[in-house]
Amino acid sequence: MEISTLLKDILQPLAIFFGGGFALYQYGKQQKFKRLQNLSSLWKNFSADQELIALFSTMNDIELGKHELQAQLSNTSPAVKLKYLVLLEEVSLYLEEFEVDRSYAAYLFQWHFYFAYQSNLTKTLFWDNLGGEEEMNASYWQKSRNQSKLCKPN
């Protein structure tokens, strides 16, 4: 067998096969990184808004035992609470539609979801001036409610 035939018939297909496999691997890594960047940009929407930070901090403080803040949470503007819920819903839709590693989502958003939907200390107060439990269980918040069950903090 000649060397040119060996190169042409055996090594060239192997090189193409391994090169194609490596290209697919790199593409997959790049797409995963892009999805993580998009998820991080959603998280930045929470951290860049002072009203949302204040709302989150209030819920966190109540969770840590500062019960004197309960009235403050209950009376927080419905517009601020709705902005918070809309961002949670956006995160939920993103997680449902794209192949995002759920552990990243849980890492970034577990407490955001928990305070609004799972915490016995904050969820009732959060929903007080939005329509209470009936509103919390409305079908249009279903994606966020379901997501809150998937990324509960430990």
C-alpha positions, 0 to 999 in steps of 0.5 A: 500500500502506498503512503498516499493511499494510506493518507487518503483512505485512512488518515484523512477520514480519521482527521475529518471525524475527529476534527468534526467531533472537536468542532461539535464539542466546542460549539456545545461549550460555546452555546452553554456559555452563552446560555449562562451569560443570558441567565446571568443578565437576568440576574443582573436585572434584579441586582441593578434595580434598587427597589427589587434589592430593597424588596429582596432584602426585606424578605431576607431580613424577615427570614432571618428573624426580623419580624418587625419588617412584616408590615413593610413587606405586606405594604410594599408597592404592588408595582414593585412586587409585580416587577419582581414577579415578571422577572421571575416569570422571565427566568422561568420561561428562559429555563423552560425554553433553553437548555440551561443547567438547572444548578446554575439557575438554582444558584442564582435565583433560589432565594428569589423564588423561595421568598415569593412562593415557598417561605412560610414567613414571606409568601403570604406577606408578599402576596397580601396586596396583590390578591392573596393566595388566589392570585399566587395560585393563578395560572399565569404565575404557574411557571414561576411557582413550578420553578420555585419547587425545583430550586428550593434552597437547602 
